[in-house]
Amino acid sequence: MHFCPDCDNMLVMEKIDLTYSYCCNTCSYKKELVIALKHTVEYQPREEDKIWYEEDENKNLDYCEKLCECGETRVSFFQMQTRSADEPMTIFYKCVKCKNTWRE
């Protein structure tokens, strides 16, 4: 930010003809810019969130005893609100052996 040397108010940048100048909105102070303005922004891509990878698949899941079609009884589960808020949550199950998924 730049300030007016006469009245100490903040100067605004205005384009006058083909040049840019700092101008004071309070008094008549104007100062033509003689240097080239350059503003560089370096783009830093965000790392993608690690949501679900095969090696972490069973790391933090809850497990229970439910019979899957393949005969396995150990399944992981999670709950999700799939209907209106006054309805109970839906429970999703996933077999640790065959990866079959179903809901109740």
N, C-alpha and C positions, 0 to 999 in steps of 0.2 A: 504494500500500500504506500501511496505517496500522499503528502499533505501540502497544502498551499502555504508558501512562505509568508504570504501577506496576512491571511486570516486564520490559518491553522485548520481549515476544514479539509476533509478528504477530497482528493482530486479524482475525477472520473476520466476514463479514456474515451475520446471521441474521434471519429474519423472525419476529417475535414479535407475535402477534395480527395487527393490520393495519399495523404499523410495522416498519421495518427498524432494526437496531441493530448496532453494532460490538461484538463480544464477544471476550473473551480466553479461550482454552481452558485456560490455566494458572491464572490467578487469577479472581476473581469480577467483574472490571471489565466494565462495559457502558456504552455511550454510544449513546443514541437519535439517529438521523439526523433532522434537522429540515429538511434541504434536499431538494429534488426531485432524484432521480438521472436523468441523461439520458445515454444512450450512443448516439452517431450514427455509423453506418458509411456512408461514401459508396461506392457501387458504381462501380468503374472498369472498364468492359468492355475486355477485351483486344482488340488488333487481330488480325484474322484473319491467319494465316500466309499469306504469298504463296507458294503452292506451284507453280502452273503457269498462266501466262497466255500468251495467244497471242503478244504482242510479245516475250516472253522465251523462247519455245519452243525456239529453236535456239541460244540464247546459250552454254550450258555443256555441250552434248552432245558425245559422241564420235561420229565419223563413220567409215564404211568403205565399201568398194566391194562392193555386193551388187545383184543385178538384181531390181527390183520388177516386178510384173505390168504396170505402166504403161510400162515401158521405162526408167525412171530407174535410174541405177546408184549414186547417192549416197544413203545411208541413215544415220540415226542409230541407235545401239544402246545398250542397258544390260543388265546381268546381274542376275538375282534368284534367290535360293534358293527353288525351288518344291517341292522334294521333300526327302527326309531329308538330313541333313548329310553322309552318306557318298556321296551322288550328286553329279554335277557340276551347276554352276549352269546355269540356263536363260538363253539369250541372246534378248532381244527386239529386233526391228528395226522402224523406222518410216521410211517413205519421206518425203523432204523435199518431194516434189512433190504426191503424192496423199494423203498421211497414212495410207496403208494400213499396218497393223501385223500382224506375224507373229512366230513364235518358232521357234527351232531347238533 
